Amino acid sequence: MAKDHTNFFNNVYEVVKLIPAGRVTSYGAIAQYLGTKGGARMVGWAMNAAHGLNDVPAHRVVNRSGVLTGRHHFQTPTLMQERLEAEGVKVNGDKIEGFSEVYWEPIKELEL
């Protein structure tokens, strides 16, 4: 029987909703924040399932090197880049320019 990942996916979405416009984070950073270090792939699955959720800014989640690895899960392969650029994030060759300057790390930014 397939495992129900609804709660984990919803937790991922709640973190993604907190990423400020013009900033990005990585799958692994979200996994680490949620206490599932090494769970980047699971965060990726959640993000792939989020593209129909208008309140989840999925375009702000990239791989650890700043590459737009999720771009093919959007309605068009360029939509992720278009949304990031509309927020002032520069993208060149499917990779974010100045990645460290726009990187948002939830474990630091959401410290209690």
C-alpha positions as a Markdown table, in Angstrom:
| # | Residue | x | y | z |
|---|---|---|---|---|
| 1 | Met | 0.0 | 0.0 | 0.0 |
| 2 | Ala | 1.3 | 3.5 | -0.9 |
| 3 | Lys | 2.4 | 5.7 | 1.9 |
| 4 | Asp | 0.3 | 8.9 | 2.4 |
| 5 | His | 2.7 | 11.9 | 2.3 |
| 6 | Thr | 0.0 | 14.5 | 2.6 |
| 7 | Asn | 1.2 | 16.0 | 5.9 |
| 8 | Phe | 4.8 | 16.2 | 4.7 |
| 9 | Phe | 3.8 | 17.8 | 1.4 |
| 10 | Asn | 1.6 | 20.3 | 3.3 |
| 11 | Asn | 4.5 | 21.2 | 5.6 |
| 12 | Val | 6.7 | 21.7 | 2.5 |
| 13 | Tyr | 4.1 | 24.0 | 1.0 |
| 14 | Glu | 3.9 | 26.1 | 4.2 |
| 15 | Val | 7.6 | 26.7 | 4.1 |
| 16 | Val | 7.6 | 27.5 | 0.4 |
| 17 | Lys | 4.8 | 30.1 | 1.0 |
| 18 | Leu | 7.2 | 31.9 | 3.4 |
| 19 | Ile | 10.0 | 32.4 | 0.7 |
| 20 | Pro | 10.0 | 36.1 | 0.0 |
| 21 | Ala | 9.6 | 37.3 | -3.6 |
| 22 | Gly | 12.9 | 37.7 | -5.3 |
| 23 | Arg | 14.5 | 35.0 | -3.2 |
| 24 | Val | 15.0 | 31.2 | -3.7 |
| 25 | Thr | 15.8 | 28.2 | -1.6 |
| 26 | Ser | 16.7 | 24.6 | -2.3 |
| 27 | Tyr | 15.0 | 21.3 | -1.9 |
| 28 | Gly | 17.6 | 20.2 | 0.6 |
| 29 | Ala | 17.3 | 23.4 | 2.7 |
| 30 | Ile | 13.5 | 22.8 | 3.0 |
| 31 | Ala | 14.1 | 19.1 | 3.9 |
| 32 | Gln | 16.7 | 20.1 | 6.6 |
| 33 | Tyr | 14.3 | 22.7 | 8.1 |
| 34 | Leu | 11.6 | 20.1 | 8.3 |
| 35 | Gly | 13.9 | 17.7 | 10.1 |
| 36 | Thr | 14.3 | 15.3 | 7.2 |
| 37 | Lys | 17.9 | 16.0 | 6.2 |
| 38 | Gly | 18.6 | 13.9 | 3.1 |
| 39 | Gly | 15.0 | 14.3 | 2.1 |
| 40 | Ala | 15.5 | 16.7 | -0.8 |
| 41 | Arg | 14.0 | 14.2 | -3.3 |
| 42 | Met | 10.9 | 14.0 | -1.2 |
| 43 | Val | 10.6 | 17.8 | -1.2 |
| 44 | Gly | 11.0 | 17.6 | -5.0 |
| 45 | Trp | 8.1 | 15.2 | -5.2 |
| 46 | Ala | 6.0 | 17.7 | -3.1 |
| 47 | Met | 7.0 | 20.5 | -5.4 |
| 48 | Asn | 6.1 | 18.5 | -8.5 |
| 49 | Ala | 2.7 | 18.0 | -7.0 |
| 50 | Ala | 2.3 | 21.7 | -6.2 |
| 51 | His | 2.0 | 23.2 | -9.7 |
| 52 | Gly | -1.7 | 23.3 | -9.5 |
| 53 | Leu | -1.7 | 25.2 | -6.2 |
| 54 | Asn | -1.8 | 28.9 | -7.0 |
| 55 | Asp | -0.8 | 29.9 | -3.4 |
| 56 | Val | 2.5 | 27.9 | -3.5 |
| 57 | Pro | 5.3 | 29.8 | -5.3 |
| 58 | Ala | 7.0 | 26.6 | -6.6 |
| 59 | His | 9.2 | 28.7 | -8.9 |
| 60 | Arg | 11.3 | 29.8 | -5.9 |
| 61 | Val | 12.6 | 26.3 | -5.2 |
| 62 | Val | 15.7 | 25.2 | -7.1 |
| 63 | Asn | 18.5 | 22.7 | -6.6 |
| 64 | Arg | 21.5 | 23.3 | -4.4 |
| 65 | Ser | 23.5 | 24.8 | -7.2 |
| 66 | Gly | 20.8 | 27.3 | -8.3 |
| 67 | Val | 19.7 | 25.3 | -11.3 |
| 68 | Leu | 16.0 | 25.4 | -12.3 |
| 69 | Thr | 15.7 | 21.6 | -12.2 |
| 70 | Gly | 11.9 | 21.8 | -11.7 |
| 71 | Arg | 11.2 | 23.9 | -14.9 |
| 72 | His | 9.8 | 21.0 | -16.8 |
| 73 | His | 7.0 | 20.5 | -14.3 |
| 74 | Phe | 5.5 | 23.9 | -15.1 |
| 75 | Gln | 3.0 | 24.6 | -17.8 |
| 76 | Thr | 5.8 | 25.6 | -20.1 |
| 77 | Pro | 9.6 | 24.9 | -19.7 |
| 78 | Thr | 10.2 | 28.7 | -19.5 |
| 79 | Leu | 7.5 | 29.7 | -17.0 |
| 80 | Met | 9.7 | 29.1 | -13.9 |
| 81 | Gln | 12.4 | 31.4 | -15.3 |
| 82 | Glu | 9.8 | 34.0 | -16.3 |
| 83 | Arg | 8.3 | 34.1 | -12.8 |
| 84 | Leu | 11.7 | 34.4 | -11.2 |
| 85 | Glu | 12.8 | 37.2 | -13.6 |
| 86 | Ala | 9.5 | 39.0 | -12.9 |
| 87 | Glu | 10.7 | 39.1 | -9.3 |
| 88 | Gly | 14.1 | 40.4 | -10.2 |
| 89 | Val | 16.0 | 37.2 | -10.1 |
| 90 | Lys | 18.5 | 36.9 | -12.9 |
| 91 | Val | 18.7 | 33.5 | -14.7 |
| 92 | Asn | 21.2 | 32.5 | -17.4 |
| 93 | Gly | 21.2 | 29.1 | -19.0 |
| 94 | Asp | 18.7 | 27.7 | -16.5 |
| 95 | Lys | 20.9 | 28.7 | -13.6 |
| 96 | Ile | 20.4 | 31.6 | -11.1 |
| 97 | Glu | 23.1 | 34.3 | -11.4 |
| 98 | Gly | 24.3 | 35.5 | -8.0 |
| 99 | Phe | 22.7 | 32.5 | -6.3 |
| 100 | Ser | 24.3 | 33.2 | -2.9 |
| 101 | Glu | 22.8 | 36.7 | -2.9 |
| 102 | Val | 19.2 | 35.6 | -3.4 |
| 103 | Tyr | 19.4 | 32.3 | -1.4 |
| 104 | Trp | 17.0 | 32.1 | 1.4 |
| 105 | Glu | 17.8 | 29.5 | 4.1 |
| 106 | Pro | 14.7 | 28.5 | 6.1 |
| 107 | Ile | 16.7 | 27.1 | 9.0 |
| 108 | Lys | 18.3 | 30.5 | 9.6 |
| 109 | Glu | 15.5 | 32.8 | 8.4 |
| 110 | Leu | 12.8 | 31.0 | 10.4 |
| 111 | Glu | 14.7 | 30.5 | 13.6 |
| 112 | Leu | 12.6 | 30.5 | 16.7 |
